[in-house]
Amino acid sequence: MARFYFHVRSNGVLAEDSRGVNCKDARTACAFAVTKMPRYLRAALKETSTHVSTQICDDQGKTIAVVRGTVTVERWRAASFTALSPGFRS
């Protein structure tokens, strides 16, 4: 088992992982980062950011992968649909 570190950047702020997690290999570490992404995205939506990345590093500090997540929220109002140009016909 190797130790991997998962540094998370959200809302422009980097939170470095100082403890790390033991994983079987790099592939398992990437899968672990993917499973954590929904939680990080939910937390990001409470702020202004909807872009989150997790930088996966080995025990030597070398980046082995980056997992990125984005959520796009489009808000629609009923008035938006009636604001067509006067000459428009469907």
C-alpha positions as CSV (number, residue, x, y, z in Angstrom):
1,M,0.0,0.0,0.0
2,A,1.2,3.5,-0.9
3,R,0.2,6.8,0.7
4,F,-1.4,9.3,-1.6
5,Y,-2.3,13.0,-0.8
6,F,-5.4,14.7,-2.1
7,H,-5.1,18.5,-2.3
8,V,-8.4,20.2,-3.0
9,R,-8.8,23.5,-4.8
10,S,-12.2,25.2,-4.5
11,N,-13.2,28.8,-4.8
12,G,-9.6,29.6,-5.5
13,V,-8.4,28.3,-2.2
14,L,-6.1,25.3,-1.9
15,A,-6.6,23.0,1.0
16,E,-3.5,20.7,1.3
17,D,-3.9,17.2,2.6
18,S,-1.2,16.6,5.2
19,R,-2.5,13.2,6.3
20,G,-3.0,11.3,3.0
21,V,-4.7,8.0,2.5
22,N,-3.2,4.5,1.9
23,C,-4.3,3.1,-1.4
24,K,-3.4,0.0,-3.3
25,D,-2.1,1.9,-6.3
26,A,-2.5,5.1,-8.4
27,R,-5.7,3.8,-10.1
28,T,-7.3,3.2,-6.7
29,A,-6.2,6.7,-5.6
30,C,-7.9,8.2,-8.6
31,A,-11.1,6.2,-8.0
32,F,-11.1,7.5,-4.4
33,A,-10.8,11.1,-5.6
34,V,-13.7,10.6,-8.0
35,T,-15.9,9.3,-5.2
36,K,-15.2,12.4,-3.1
37,M,-16.0,14.9,-5.9
38,P,-19.8,15.2,-5.3
39,R,-19.2,16.2,-1.7
40,Y,-16.7,18.8,-2.7
41,L,-19.0,20.2,-5.4
42,R,-21.9,20.4,-3.0
43,A,-19.7,22.4,-0.6
44,A,-18.5,24.7,-3.4
45,L,-22.1,25.6,-4.3
46,K,-22.4,27.1,-0.9
47,E,-19.8,29.6,-1.9
48,T,-19.3,31.3,-5.3
49,S,-17.3,28.5,-7.0
50,T,-18.6,25.6,-9.0
51,H,-15.2,24.4,-10.1
52,V,-13.3,22.0,-7.9
53,S,-10.1,20.1,-8.5
54,T,-8.3,17.4,-6.6
55,Q,-4.6,17.1,-7.1
56,I,-3.4,13.6,-6.3
57,C,0.2,13.3,-5.2
58,D,2.4,10.4,-4.3
59,D,4.5,10.2,-1.1
60,Q,7.3,12.0,-3.0
61,G,5.1,15.0,-3.7
62,K,4.8,14.2,-7.4
63,T,1.4,14.9,-9.0
64,I,0.1,11.7,-10.5
65,A,-3.4,12.9,-11.6
66,V,-5.9,15.7,-11.3
67,V,-9.6,15.1,-10.9
68,R,-11.8,18.1,-11.9
69,G,-15.5,18.7,-11.4
70,T,-17.8,21.4,-12.5
71,V,-21.5,22.1,-11.8
72,T,-23.4,24.6,-13.9
73,V,-26.7,25.9,-12.5
74,E,-28.9,27.7,-15.0
75,R,-31.8,29.6,-13.4
76,W,-34.8,30.2,-15.6
77,R,-37.7,32.5,-14.9
78,A,-41.1,32.2,-16.7
79,A,-40.6,35.8,-17.9
80,S,-37.6,34.7,-19.9
81,F,-39.8,32.7,-22.2
82,T,-42.1,35.6,-23.0
83,A,-39.3,38.1,-23.9
84,L,-39.3,37.2,-27.6
85,S,-39.0,39.8,-30.3
86,P,-42.3,41.3,-31.5
87,G,-42.1,39.7,-34.9
88,F,-41.3,36.2,-33.7
89,R,-43.9,33.5,-34.4
90,S,-43.5,29.9,-33.5
